[in-house]
Amino acid sequence: MSYFDAASSLPLHPVARQALLAAFEDGWADPARLHREGRRARMLLDAARETAAEAIGCRPDELTFTSSGTRALHSGIAGALAGRARAGRHLLVSAVEHSAVLHAAEAHRDAGGTSAEIGVDRGGRVSADAVGEALRAAPGRTALVCVQSANHEVGTVQPVAEIAGVCRSAGVPLLVDAAQSLGWEAPPEGWSLLAASAHKWGGPGGVGLLAVRKGVRFAPRPPVDERESGRAAGFENIPAVVAAAASLRAFRQDAAREAVRLRALVERIRDRVPRLVRDVEVAGDPVHRLPHIVTFSCLYVDGEALLQGLDEAGFSVSSGSSCTSSTLTPSHVLRAMGVLSEGNVRVSLPPGTPGEEVERFLGLLPGAVNAVRGRLAPRAGAAGSAGGAGSGEEEVTVDALGTLCPLPVIELAKAIGRVPVGGVVTVLADDGAARLDIPAWCAMRGQEYLGEPERNTYRVRRLA
């Protein structure tokens, strides 16, 4: 079995395993106590904090260990907003942030604050100009800006240093979610708050990092106690913290060399998948990207079925599109980028992935996609009011109500040939993914998307 889902989590690094076992011996006592056992535990905790702070590029007293990366994001956003409440209650987040950030923004709005999303280009990149424009749209009211260092679904790396400069000029702190990138390199200078998660670099699950620069106004939110400067209540999991710090340092030691090798393998996938499989769109910035992540979407493919087929063939991959899960909604990242969401596959290679396994994946992929496409027969009668094939009617209505991704697009593809050039196909679809996939299909196929004049109604003009 080949594990190609490193962006979700990595297995425990050998160094983390060794550190974890060793810390169980001496890291069990309360580090707040003055007795011998407590002092020994405190020494382990302080050493781990210094190691992690060095990797991040901050002072040890600026770093807090939390129970997860999600908790670090929520605590960081809530604390920064509370600390700057007198400056304003407006929160800016990029449209492709991790869902934890979007949930924090929702909680802020529920509490009476305001928030806005900063758009991205088709590669998923946030521009410093867009951040500046969003700041100018709410002059003097913005309390915090949140921009990830690299995207978790498509691997696009953001221009953090440039964005930090814009925020600094406006006097607004910048929170950076560095979960995907911290194992590979230190974050660029200029951030005010930073969050990360240890299981992304082979540390144990349940350990997050929150760094808050000195001078940043920050008010910890309840529950608060005396531990971790009041920013993470509860007894510290010292063995896990020690293992997280040790694995971060160990991962970084090989990161530069391994990044070069994995980048070449990912480039091979990016280049060959569109040539091996028809009707595929590779997502993410082709230049500004992490070395180990590549995401692509396949027209006329049910993503969940494709992931299951690849799993049966021996490859563990994931999907950036939530329309393959119980939520039945398209990925907010892919939606913000305006790219195809159906049949989405995210391949994220762990360190040490052999080139032979990538070749085996590329060899199996076309058959797996074709097998799924062959099973997706459009429902009978879905063509609605149109006549037979080649009827040349100026307008055709496709009733795809009640069907799920990718069937609305499949029905659109069937119907487009039934109208002449200049004719219009109207698709009725109540699946949330249709709002993203129909415009994306038009862009891929050279047809004109006329918009959504009414809810669940999409119009397409045939151009070729």
N, C-alpha and C positions, 0 to 999 in steps of 0.2 A: 504494500500500500504506500503510495506517495502522498505526503502531506503538503499541499499547496495552499495553505490558508494561514500563512504566517502573520498577516495583517490582523487577524482575529486574536491569535494567541500563539505563543511558542512553547514547546515542551521545556521543562525545567533544565536550565543550563547546568552542565556538570559542576561548575564552580558554585552555582547557587545551591546545588544539592549538598556539596561538601560544607559550605558555610552554614546552611540550615541545620545540618546534623551537629556541627560543632557548637553552634549557638544554643542548641537545646540544653547543652551541659551547663553553660554559664549565664544564659540570658533569660532565665525563668523568674528571677526575683524582681521586685518593684524598684525601678531605677530612681524613684523619688526618695528612697530610704537611705539612711546614712550608714547602715551596717555593711559588713564586708560583702555580702551577697548582692546588696543593692548597689554598692559602688562598682562591683564587677559588671552588673547589668548596665549601669550608666556608662561605663567605659565602652562597652560594645555599641550602645546606642549612639554615643557621641562619635565614635570612629565611623560608623555607618553614615551618619549625617555628613561628616567631613568628606567621605569618599563620594557620596552622591552630589554634594554641593560642588566639588571640584569638576565632576562630569557636566554639571549644568552650567557652571560658570557664575556661581553666586556665593555669598557668604553662608557658612553653616547656620548662623542664627537667622537667616532668611528662609530656611527650608523647614517645612513641616511634613511629617509622614501621616498619610490619611488611610482610610480603609479601602480605597479604590480610586481609580482615575476619575470615575464619575463623581465621587464624593469630593475630590479635589476641585473639579470644575464648579460644582454647585457651591461649595464653601468659598471658593475664590471669587465667583461672581457676586454672591450674596454679600460677602464681606466688603468687597470693593464698592458695591452700590450703597451699602449702609454707611460706609466711611465717607463717601462723597455725596451724601444726600443733600447737603446744603448747596453743593455746586449744581446739582440737577438730578433728574430722575429718568433720564433718557439713556437707553442701552442700544448700542449698535453691534450687530453680529453679522458675519458673512452668511450668505444663503446656503453655504455648503458645510457649515459647522456640524460637529457630531450632534446626535439627537439630544445628548445631555445638555448641551448649551442651549438648544432650542427649547427644551423643557424648562431650563432656568429662566429664559426670557419670558416664557408663558407664565411662570410663577410670579415674575416681576410685574407683568401686566395685571395679573389677578390681584396683586397687592396695591394697585393704583398707579404703577409706573407706566412708562411708555417704552416701546422698542421699535426698531426698524431693521430690515435686512438689507445688506449690501450685495448687489448682484455680482455675477461672475461672467467671464467670457465662455465660449463654447468648450474651451479646454479646462474649465473649472477654476480659473485663476482670478483672484481678486486684485484689482489694480490700486496702487496708492492714490491715484487721481479719484477713483470712485470713493475711497474712504474719505478723502478730503472734501468731496462734494457732499457726502452724507453728513459730515461734521458741520459744514456751512449751512446745511438745510435746517439744523437745530442749533443755532449759535448760542453758546453759553449754557446749554441745557444738558449736554451729553456727559454722563458720569463715567462711562466705560466703553471701550471697543474690544470685541473678541474676534480674533482671527487665528485659525489653526496654522501650524507650521507646514503641514502637509496633509492632504486629504486622505481619509481612511478608505474611501471606496475606489478612487481612480488614481491615487498616488501623486496628484499634482502638488508641487511645492510652491508655497506662497512667498511673495516678496516681503518677508517680515521686516527686514532692515529698512526698506523704503517706507513701509506702512508705519513703522515705529517713529520714523522721522516726522511724518505728517502728524501723528498723534502728539509727539513731543512739542511740535510747534503750536498745536492747539491747546496744550496743557491738559490732555486727557490721557489717562493710563491705558495701556494695552495689555490685555490678557491673551496669552498664546497657549493653545492646546498643542503640546509637543509630543503627544502619546506615540504617534507613528514615526517620528523622526529622531527622538532623543537617543535611541540606541545606535543610530548611524552617525550622528554628529552633534556637537554642541549647538544650541540655538544661536541665531544671529543676535548681536547686541541690540539693545533698545527696548526690550520688553519690560513691563512693570510687574506682571504676575505670570506665572507659568505653571502648567499642570501636566502630569504624565502618569503612566500606569506601568507597573513593573512587569506584568505578564507579557507585554509587547516585546521585551528583549530577553525573555527566558528567566525572569524572576518569578517568584511565587505569586499566585493570584491573591487578591485582597490587600495589595499594597499600592497606594498612590502617592504621588509627590505634589506638594503645593509650595511654590516659592513666591514670596512677596518681597519686593525690593524695599530696602529702608527708604523712608520718606513717602511711600505710597500710603495714602489714607485708607485705613482698613479697620473695620469694626466686626469682630467675629460674631456670628449669629448663634442663637441658642440651638442645642444645649452647649453650654460653655463650662469648662472646668480649668484647673490649673495646668493641665498637661498640654504639651505641644503649643505653648504660648496661647492657650485657649482656642486654638484653631481646629483641633481634632480631639474631641472629648473621648475619654475612655483609656483603658490600660493599653500601653503600646505592645504590639506583637513583635518583640525584639528579634526572635529568630528569623521571622519573615523579612523584617526590615534589613537585617544584616545580609541575608541572602539576596535581597533586591539590590542593595548597593554593590555587593561583590560581583553579581552577574552583570550589572551595568558597566562596571569597569572592565570586566573580562570581555564582554561583547564588543566594547569600543576598541579593544586592542586589535581585533581582527577585522573591524568594520570597513576600514578604507580599502583593504585588499579584497575582501569579499564583495564589496559594492561594485568594484570594477568587473568582477566575474559575473555576478548576477545581472548587472546592467546589460551585458552582452547577451545573456540568455533571454532576458525580457525583450530586448530589441529583436531577437530572433522570433519570438512569439508575435510581437506587434507587426512584424513584416510578413510573416507567413500565414497567419490565421486568415486575413482577407483573401489570400490567394488560394487557400485550401477549402474555404467555406464561402459559398456565395451569400450575398445579402447580409454582410457583417459590418458593424461599425465599431472601431476601436476608440475608446473614450479616454479623455485625459490629455494633458499637455504633453506633446511628444518630446520636449526638451527639458522643461522644468518639472522633473518628476523624481520620485524615490526610485532606488535602483532595483527593487524587488517586486513591484506591483504593476500588473497590467490588467485592464478591464475591457471586455468587448461584449457587444450585444448582437444577437442573431434574430433577424426577422422571422416571423412565422414559427416561433419556438416558445413553448412553455418552459420558463426558466427552472421551475421546480423539477419537472420531468428530466430536463437536461442535467441538472446537478445530480439527480438520483442515478441517471445512466452513467455519468462519469464516476460516481462513487462505486457503482457495481464493477466498473472497469479498472478500479484500483487507484482513483485520484480523488483526493479530498480537496474540493474547491468550494468557494462560497459565491454569493450573489450580492451585488450592491443594490439590487432592486427588491423592494419589499413586496412587490406584487407576486413574488414566489412564496410569501409567507401568509400567515393567518390574517394579517391586516388587509391584504388585497388592495394596497395602495402603492403607487410607484415611489421609488426612492426620491426623497427630497433633493438629494445631490444631483441625480441625473435630470430631474425636472428643472432645477435651477440652471443647469448647463444647456438644457434644450436638446438633449440627445436621446437616442432610442433607449427604452428601458426594458423592452421585452427580450426574453432569452438572455438575460445578463449573466455573465460569468466573470468573477474576479479571481485571478490567479496571483497569489503572493508567495514567492519562493523563499523558504527558510535558508539560512546559511548552510552551506555544504551540499545544496542540491546539485546532483550530477547532471551534466549535459545530456547524458543518455536518457534520463527520465523525462526531460523536456522534449526530446525527440519522440519518445514513446507517447507522450501526451498529444503531440501534434499529429502523430500517426493515427491515434484513436478518435480524435475530435471530429473529423468529417463524418465518420460513420455514426457517432453518437448523435450529432445534430440531425443527420438525415433520418435516423430512426425515430426521433421525436417528431420531426416534420411529417413523417409518413403516418403517424398515429393521429394527427390533428386534422380530422375531416370536418369541414364547416357543417353546421347543422342544416338540415333540409329546410328549404323554404325561406332561408334568411335573406334572399335577394330582394324580397319585398315586391315593390310595384313595377319592376322593370320587366321587359319582355325577354326573349331569348338572346343567346349570345350573338353578337354581331348585329343586333337590331338597330344600332345607330341612333337611339333615342338621345335627345339633348340633355335629359336629366334622369337620373336613376336614384332611387332611395333604397338604402340597405338597412334593414332592421336587424341590428345586432344587440338589441336590448336583452339583458339577462345573461349575456355571454361574457366570459372573462378573457383577459389577455392570454394569447395573442389573437383570438378569433375575430374581434372587430377589424383588425388590420388585414387579416386573411380575406375577410369578406370584401373589404375595400379593394384589395389587389385583384380579386376576381371581377369586381364590378367595373373597374376603370376601363377595361377593354370593351365594355358594352356601350360606351358613349363615344362620339367622335371627338376629335381634337377641338377643344373649346367647350365641350360638354361638361356637366357638373354631376358629381356623385355626392349625395347627402347620406351620411352615416349616422344612424341613431344608436348610441352606445352609452350605457350607464356605468361601465367599468372605469374606475379612476385613472387607469393607465392610458386610456384612449386619449385623454387630453394632452399627453406627452407624445405618445407613439404615433398618432396620426400625423401631426406636423413633422415629426422626425422621418416618417415614411415618405412624406412628400419631398423633403429635402434630399433624401437618398435616391428617390426615383425621378426627380426632376419634374414634379407636378406642383401645382399652385395650391397652397392651403389658403382658403378663403375665410377661415375663422369659425367661431362657434356662436352663431347668431342667437341661439337659444340654448339653454342648459341641455346637455347630452345630445346636441345636434351639431355635427361637424360637416363642413362643405369643402369639397376638393374639386378644382378645375383641371381637366386633362390638358396637358401641354404637349405631350408627345405620345 
